[in-house]
Amino acid sequence: MLVVAFGAFQALAGVIAVVVRRAADEMEGRQIWIRFATWILLALEFALAADLVRTAVAPTWDDIAKLAVIATIRTMLNYFLAKDIAEFDSVQKSVGNPPPDAATP
């Protein structure tokens, strides 16, 4: 929870900084979202590890089933957030670089 709170504070500070500078554009918004998403991913990893440890101490079939569902949901969230981050990184790297066929007149 503390990890997400820190990420939310960082994202809020980023939004305020962009508003104060009046430099709000899509890329700035995406950068703020990606930074926040990274903190969410870290929190998901910690939460999953905590659930694994708790289930390993005193497992029941009900606990194992709940853990399987939670792990599946968190893994899917993790996958799609990581995919979004990778997509943004590739877009950010390509900004300013013309497409290969646009270089020739």
C-alpha positions in Angstrom: 0.0 0.0 0.0 2.8 2.3 0.8 4.4 1.7 -2.6 1.2 2.7 -4.4 0.8 5.8 -2.1 4.3 6.9 -3.0 3.6 6.4 -6.7 0.3 8.3 -6.5 2.1 11.2 -4.7 4.8 11.2 -7.5 2.1 11.1 -10.2 0.2 13.9 -8.5 3.3 16.0 -8.3 4.0 15.3 -11.9 0.5 16.5 -12.9 0.8 19.6 -10.9 4.3 20.4 -12.4 2.9 20.0 -15.9 -0.1 22.2 -15.1 2.1 24.9 -13.6 4.5 24.8 -16.6 1.5 24.8 -19.0 3.2 22.1 -20.9 0.5 19.5 -20.9 0.6 17.2 -23.9 -0.1 13.6 -24.6 3.6 12.5 -24.1 3.8 14.2 -20.7 0.6 12.5 -19.6 1.8 9.1 -20.8 5.1 9.6 -19.0 3.3 10.3 -15.7 1.0 7.3 -16.3 4.0 5.0 -17.0 5.8 6.1 -13.9 2.7 5.4 -11.8 2.1 2.1 -13.6 5.7 1.0 -12.7 4.9 1.6 -9.0 1.6 -0.3 -9.4 3.6 -3.2 -10.9 6.0 -3.2 -7.9 3.1 -3.2 -5.5 1.4 -6.1 -7.3 4.6 -8.1 -7.0 4.9 -7.5 -3.3 1.2 -8.4 -2.8 1.6 -11.6 -4.7 4.7 -12.6 -2.7 2.8 -11.8 0.5 -0.1 -14.0 -0.5 2.3 -16.8 -1.5 4.0 -16.7 1.9 0.7 -16.6 3.8 -0.6 -19.6 1.9 2.7 -21.5 2.4 2.4 -21.2 6.1 -1.1 -22.8 6.6 -2.5 -23.9 3.2 -6.1 -25.1 2.8 -7.7 -26.0 -0.5 -9.8 -22.9 -0.2 -6.7 -20.7 0.3 -5.0 -22.4 -2.6 -8.0 -21.7 -4.9 -8.2 -18.1 -3.8 -4.4 -17.7 -4.4 -4.7 -19.2 -7.9 -7.4 -16.7 -8.8 -5.6 -13.8 -7.3 -2.3 -14.8 -8.9 -4.0 -15.1 -12.3 -5.6 -11.7 -12.1 -2.4 -10.0 -10.9 -0.4 -11.8 -13.6 -2.8 -10.5 -16.2 -2.6 -7.0 -14.8 1.2 -7.2 -14.6 1.4 -8.4 -18.2 -0.8 -5.7 -19.7 0.8 -2.9 -17.7 4.3 -4.1 -18.7 3.1 -4.3 -22.3 1.9 -0.7 -22.1 5.2 0.4 -20.6 7.2 -1.3 -23.4 4.9 0.2 -26.0 5.4 3.6 -24.6 9.2 3.1 -24.5 9.3 2.2 -28.1 7.1 5.2 -29.1 9.2 7.5 -27.0 12.4 6.2 -28.6 11.0 6.7 -32.1 9.8 10.3 -31.5 12.0 12.5 -33.6 13.2 9.7 -35.8 11.5 9.7 -39.2 10.1 6.4 -40.5 12.6 4.6 -42.8 10.6 5.2 -46.0 10.0 8.9 -45.2 13.8 9.7 -45.2 14.0 9.4 -49.0 12.2 12.0 -51.1 
